[in-house]
């Protein structure tokens, strides 16, 4: 059987050490594969996201990037973008300190900042929304102080609590959450340690991921919320998953700057039928 090979990297994002942060697969391409093949690669990788990118031929961006969970393509993903930028800077010999990435969410940028990378992402507007009692029960039965939905991604709902320990210790009923019509659930509370402004988690079993370890997109939701509450421009979030990760955020109008590091864990090849 004739085969073709593709490079693949696994990067731990939003961390400076292996086995922490959020792992993402990164597959650089010279041209797009079919959507079906990219979805199958993401399913085979079984990570929260696999990023694919191709060089742009002219225009305002350097690359066009797309992201897939094991089950669906998503319009925005922070940690897999950070991972892709890490690969472009450190494995592909990109010259310069700024990468422009065309995506479903517009042009994103990734800027080298010492050992870290700063992403420039769109702020995610929110809207008032009542969360059903089924969701509250699945989260453990504690009533949030506020709930809202994400305008740009209507599959997501957000529950705000007044105590970070509620968020840290939450053990959701994933089987119930998985039945909630492709809805992801973000939970967040004020920070409980020096240097942390917020503590959050992100559950989305309906989209093939029980809990995302560290989420750039989610911080484009919760960082503007807490920045407004606290009267600050700069806020630091901790995502309290089992792996955990810190995301430094800066609100800049309708944009959010997300700063984090990344490390290479796996470098190899995908073998596909030609």
N, C-alpha and C positions, 0 to 999 in steps of 0.2 A: 504493500500500500504506500502510495506517495504521501509524504507529510510536509507540513510547513511548521516552522518554529517562530514563536513570538517571545520577546523578552518579558519578564515579569519580576516585579520587586514587591516585597512585603515590608512596609514601613510602620514603625510605631510612632504615631503622631501625638503632639501635645505632651511630650515627655523628653527627657534627656538621657534616659536609661532604657534598656530593653525590658520587655515584659510589663510595661506600664503604658499609660495613655491608651490610645485607640488604634488598633492595627488596621491598615488599609492595604489592599492590593493595588498596584499601579501597573498598567499595561500600555507602554508607548507604542503607537502605531504609525505607519507611513500613510495609511488610508483606512477609512472606516471598514470594519467588519459588519456583517448583517446584525440587526438588533437581536435576532434570535441567538446568534452565536455569542454575542457579548453578554446576553442574559444568562446563557448556559455557563459561560466562564465564571460569571459572578456567583452563580449557584454552586458551581464546583468549588470555588474558593471558600464559600460559606463564611465570609467576613461581613461585617455590617455594610461595607461598601467596597466596590472595585471601581477604580477610575480608569478611563481610557482617554487618551488625547492624541490628536494629530496636528502636525504643523499647519499653520494658516498660510495660504498663498496670497500675501498682500493683505490689505485692510489694517484695522487698528490693533489687532491682537496677534500674539506670537503663536498661540495654540488654541485649538477648540477642544473643550473638555466635556465629558459626560460621566455620570455616576450611576451605578446600578447596585441595589441591594440584592440579596439572593432571589428576590421575587419580582422586583419592579425597578424601573428607572425613576430617579428622583431629580427634581429641578435644581437642588442646591445641596452641597455637602462640604462642610468645612474641613474635617480631618483628612479626607481623601484629597482635597485640594492642597492642603499643607504637605501631605505625603508626595503628591505629584510635583509640587514645586521643589521639594527636597531632592527628588530624583533628577529633575531638569537641571538644578544648580550643581548637584554633586556627582551625578552619574553620567549625564549626557553632555557635559562640557559647555553649558550655556554661558555666553559672555554677557556680562552686565549684572546689575543687582535688582532689576525689576522685570517681572514676567507679566504679560497681559494675556488673559485667558477668556476666550469667548465661551459663553454658556447659555443655557436656557434662562438664567437669571441676569443676563447682560454681561458686560465686560467686568471681570474680576481681576484684581492684581495681587501679586505676591512679591513682597520686597524683602531682600536679604537685610538682616539687622544683626550683625555679629554672628553668633551661632544660632540665632532665632530667625524666624520668618514671620513677617507681618502680612496678614491677609486683609484686603479691603473688600468688604461684603455689603450687600444692601441690608439696611434695617428692615425687620419684618414687622409690619403694622399689626396691631391686635384689635379685636372687637369684643364687646361684652357678649358673653354666652353663658347660659346656664348648663351646668354639667349634670347628667342624669344620676339618679340614685344608684343605678347599676354600676357606674364608673366609681362613685364614692365608695360603694361597698367593695368593689374589686381592689381599690387602693388601701383598704383596711378599715374603712368606716369613719375616719376622722373628717369632720367637715372643714373644707378649706375656707379661708377668709375672703377669697375672691376667686372667680373663674373667668376665663375669656378664651376666645378662639384666635387662631392665626389667620389673618386675611388672605395671605398669599398661598397658604397651604391649608385648605379647609379640612384636611384629614387630621389636623392637630388641634388639641385642646390643652389648656393650661390650668393647673390648680395651684393656688398660692396658699402657703401655710405660714403660721406665725412663729414656728419653732423648727430650727434646722434638724433637730433630733427626729422629728416626724419624717422628714425627707430621708435622712441617713438610714433610719431603721425600717423603712417601708418594705414590706414583702408582698407585692401585688399578686392577685390571682390572675396569672397570665392567660389561663384558658378562657376566663371571662373577658379580659381585655381583647383577646384575639378575635372575639365574636362581634366587636363593636364597629363593624362596617368600615374597616381600613383606617381606624382612628388611632393616631399616636397620642400619648399622654405625657406632657411635661409637668413635673412637680418642682416647686421652687420655694425657698424660704430665705430670710435674712441670714447673712453669714454669722457663724458662731465662734470664729477664731480670729485672732489678730491678723490683719492683712486680707481677710476674705469678706467681700461684701454680699455674697449670695452663695447658696448651696442648692444644687439642682440635680435632677435625674430625668432620663428620657426613656419611656417604655413604648415599644411599638411592635408587639408580637403579631399584630394583624398584617404587618409588612415584612415579616420574616425575621425580625430581630426582637428578642425578649427585652433586652436593655442595651442601649448603645453606650459604650464606655465613656467616651468624651466627644462632645458634639459641637462643632463650630456653628452650624446652622442654629441650633437651639440657643446659643449665646447671642445670636442676632435677634432673638425674641426676648430673653430674660434680661440681658444687659441693658437695653434701653429702658425697660420697665423699672429696674432697680436704680439706674442712674437718675431717672426722673424722681423716684421716691426719695432718694438720698441727696438730691441736689448736687450731683457730681457729674463730671465728664468721664473720668477714668474709674472703672470698677473691675474688681477681680473676682472671678467665679471659680468655685470648685465643683466638679461633677463627681458625685459621691457613689460611683459604681464600684464594683469589686476592684477594678484596675485603677480607677481614679485619675484625675488630671486637673491641672490648673490652667485657666485661660484668662489672660490679661486683655481687657477690652477697653476701647476708647470710642466714645460716641462722637461722631463728626457729622452733624446734620442728619441726613437720611442714610448715612453710611456707618458701619461698625468696623473698627480695626481690631483684628484678633491676632494676638501674638503668642507664638509657641515654638518649641523645638521639635525635632524629629530624629529618629535613629534608624539605620538600615538593619533589618533582621534577616531577610531572605533575598537572594538574587539568583534567578534561574531562567528556565525556558518553558513555555507552553508548547506542547506538540499537538498539532491539529491535522486532520486529513486535508490534503491539498485540494 
